[in-house]
Amino acid sequence: MLDELKKEVLLANKSLSENGLVTLTWGNVSGIDKQSELVIIKPSGVPYEELTMENLSVVNLDGELVEGKKPSSDTPTHLLLYKRFPEIGGIVHTHSPYATSWAQAGRDIPVLGTTHADYFYGSIPCTRPMTETEIKDNYELKTGHVIVEAFKNRHYKETPGVLVHGHASFSWGSSAKEAINHTIVLEEVAKMGMWTEQLKGDVLSIDRALLDKHYFRKHGKYSYYGQN
Ligand SMILES: O=C(CO)[C@@H](O)[C@H](O)COP(=O)(O)O
């Protein structure tokens, strides 16, 4: 069932280690089949080298297990994002060191350069801290809620990633593979941002003209990037 999507999600989870985005099992990748509304996600606590097509978790949007092992502990967060960000097809959550450092500092990653602007239209937001009640009651679902709240004034397709305050990042894309690419970029701009601030002290974002040039030359109907 859904073998093609399973293969994509399997390779995406395994690529977390290959891309230096994860330590131990501190991350998970999912993908959704829009037709059946079934989500394939990494099984909880399973080392990436032991992941197979057979042990991947398959859940419906209510979180019920349809096939495979017990799903990632972050499944409720993934499922809420699929419901509230309907055009995404894949999600990555991981504790990559630089992005996690900005999340622990509770800071948005400002647009400090064109590398960032090529992929994220504006700062990468950090959610507000969660309340004690949110943490104690259905934490992973409430994590999804604070992420959605951080996007009330920005579009999730223009900024395909977020830092969860005190926790780590979630990134997304049209597929699990694109979500991995956005996670790689998020970690890189988090690293560059930290070093830029180190070199220049409190730095300002680039101006809007440069942000627009770089973002819209890759995205939208006037894009002229690549072979298109
Ligand atoms: O955020 C966390 C733990 O803080 C999780 O992302 C785990 O690090 C991965 O959990 P599983 O996907 O293996 O349940």
PDBQT file of the ligand as one rigid body, heavy atoms in Angstrom, charges set to zero:
ROOT
HETATM    1  O1  LIG A 301      11.388  15.993  19.808  1.00  0.00    +0.000 OA
HETATM    2  C1  LIG A 301      11.593  14.831  20.159  1.00  0.00    +0.000 C 
HETATM    3  C2  LIG A 301      12.092  14.534  21.493  1.00  0.00    +0.000 C 
HETATM    4  O2  LIG A 301      12.356  15.776  22.130  1.00  0.00    +0.000 OA
HETATM    5  C3  LIG A 301      11.367  13.741  19.183  1.00  0.00    +0.000 C 
HETATM    6  O3  LIG A 301      11.505  14.323  17.903  1.00  0.00    +0.000 OA
HETATM    7  C4  LIG A 301      12.316  12.583  19.256  1.00  0.00    +0.000 C 
HETATM    8  O4  LIG A 301      13.578  13.026  19.290  1.00  0.00    +0.000 OA
HETATM    9  C5  LIG A 301      12.019  11.681  18.096  1.00  0.00    +0.000 C 
HETATM   10  O5  LIG A 301      10.965  10.962  18.533  1.00  0.00    +0.000 OA
HETATM   11  P1  LIG A 301      10.399   9.731  17.690  1.00  0.00    +0.000 P 
HETATM   12  O6  LIG A 301      10.050  10.242  16.321  1.00  0.00    +0.000 OA
HETATM   13  O7  LIG A 301      11.492   8.665  17.617  1.00  0.00    +0.000 OA
HETATM   14  O8  LIG A 301       9.185   9.284  18.499  1.00  0.00    +0.000 OA
ENDROOT
TORSDOF 0
